[in-house]
Amino acid sequence: MNWDDVRLFLAVARSGQILAASRRLGVNHATLSRRLSALEADLQTRLLVRRTNGCELTAEGERFLVSAERMESEMLAMQAHIGRIDTAIAGTVRIGAPDGFGVSFLAPRLGQLTARHPQLKIQLVPVPRSFSLSQREADIAITLERPEQGRLISARLTDYTLGLYAFRDYLRETGVPETVEDLKHHRRVGYVEDLIFTASLDFTGEIMRHWDASFEVSSATGQTEAVRSGAGVGILHNYIAGQYPELTRLLPEITLRRAYWTTFHESARDLMRVRTVAKFLAELVQRDQAIFL
């Protein structure tokens, strides 16, 4: 069995598409497809179901993925042991992050890292509700909870807080709520409830039993913009809302606390580019810790 073919299989299994994997690896699409066929011939089994819109692992492919990832980890460990580890801070690192943290905090700051390491390319992508760490759709994921399954390395990045906010002009028209009971007489902005994919996003239940938002937006930045437009009272991330002086904090004694985690696959622990980016993220958050808490 050719290890390079196994490496190509891993890329396809994680991306779900031969074309996407070929682009990321810099390998010709037809060559990659041919190498996958050669691997299947060597193993005498079908690993992938190839469709026009992507690839799906067969049952044998799922089992082989576990073995392939174990092989990958052993290969990286061996390279590190004999001093041939990837020590160059170069190449592409894809960061998956929630929209609020990614857009409001990371996007304005990650340019510092690429300026420091000109051969490093950063991709910042939103973490969708169906994000799969097992398929490694990113090299580093910022998650709202610590993943409990998979061969993953996680570290608490930072805690952060949320509070109640409204647009100042909205409050001039409606008056300032002085109690939680007063919120029942105000328009409210919230999440689209059936798109809440983790309990940590269910903020409203900690404040009111029935939030009953008149305007629901399934993203943190979207909710912030809705509140800024005067749509009503919303529960916003303090580190985002604090950027806008036109927003007024309401009932400051009410503070919700959550956390962000950095997570990457254990086979990437010895990749210098991944370690460098993970360390930079931790440094960024530590430097600006005051805005999160």
Secondary structure, DSSP 8 states (H G I E B T S, - for coil): --HHHHHHHHHHHHHS-HHHHHHHHT--HHHHHHHHHHHHHHHTS--EEEETTEEEE-HHHHHHHHHHHHHHHHHHHHHHHTT-S-----EEEEEEE-HIIIIIIITTTTHHHHHH-TTEEEEEEE--TT--TTTTSSSEEEESS---SSSEEEEEEEEEEEEEEEEHHHHHHH----STGGGGGS-BEE--GGG--SGGG--GGGT-S----SEE-SSHHHHHHHHHTT--BEEEEHHHHTT-TTEEEE-TT--EEEEEEEEEEGGGTT-HHHHHHHHHHHHHHHHTHHHH-
